[in-house]
Amino acid sequence: MKKQVCIIPFTRDFLLEYTSLDPTPLEIIESVDMMRVLEHGKKVKMIHTKHRTQAVDTKEDLEKVTKIMKKEKLY
């Protein structure tokens, strides 16, 4: 099983283009804005990573991630 983690960088020009595109049926049904990009024929690049990720959906998740980050060199 694979997990999707989204870090989505866009250029300014593409963001301006994106906002001019009409919402698409799948974007509306699935509430996934990336569907607008795909349904308008744009390309999306995905890459594999070996980095561990942790969702932050609850206060407990935030506490867990804070502890993880404190162990990181960049923190």
N, C-alpha and C positions, 0 to 999 in steps of 0.2 A: 504494500500500500504506500502511496506517496502522499505528501502533505504539500499544500500550496501555501507559500508565504509570499505576500505581495509587498515588494518595494518597487514602486512604479515611478520612474523618472520620466518627465515629459519636457520637451522643449517648449518655450513660450509660444512659438508659432503653432505647434500642434495643439496646445491648450486652447488657443484662439479658434483653431479649426474645429476642435472637439465640441466647443460650446455652440458652434453654428450647425452641427449635425443634429438631425431630428432624433429623438429617442426611438428605440426600436422595440418590436414586440418582445423579444427575449429579454432585453434589458428591463422592460416593465414587469414582465411575468416573474423573472428571477431576482429582480432588484440587484443586478450586477452591472455596474456602469461599464465594465470592460466589454460587455456584449455589444454595446453601441459601436465600439472600435471595430470589433470583428465583423459585425453585420454590415458595416459600411465598407468592408473590403480592405481594411487596414491590417497591417501585420503586428503581431505581438511576439516578442522573443521571451522564451523561458529558459532558464539554465538550472542545472543541478547544483546543489551545494551540499557540503558535508557539515555545515554549521548547524548546531543545535538551536532550536527555537522554542520559545515559550509564549503562549498567548497570554494577554493581560485582559481578562474579562471581569475579574472580581477583585476585591480588596486583597484577598488571600494570594491571588496571582501576582498582584503588584508587589506584595511583601516578598514573595519568592523571587521575583525578577530583581528586586532591589538587592537581595542577598547575592544573587548570581553576579550582578553588575559590580558589586564591591570587590569581587575577586578578580575582575578584569583589569588589565594594565592601564587602559585608557580612562578608567573611572577616576 
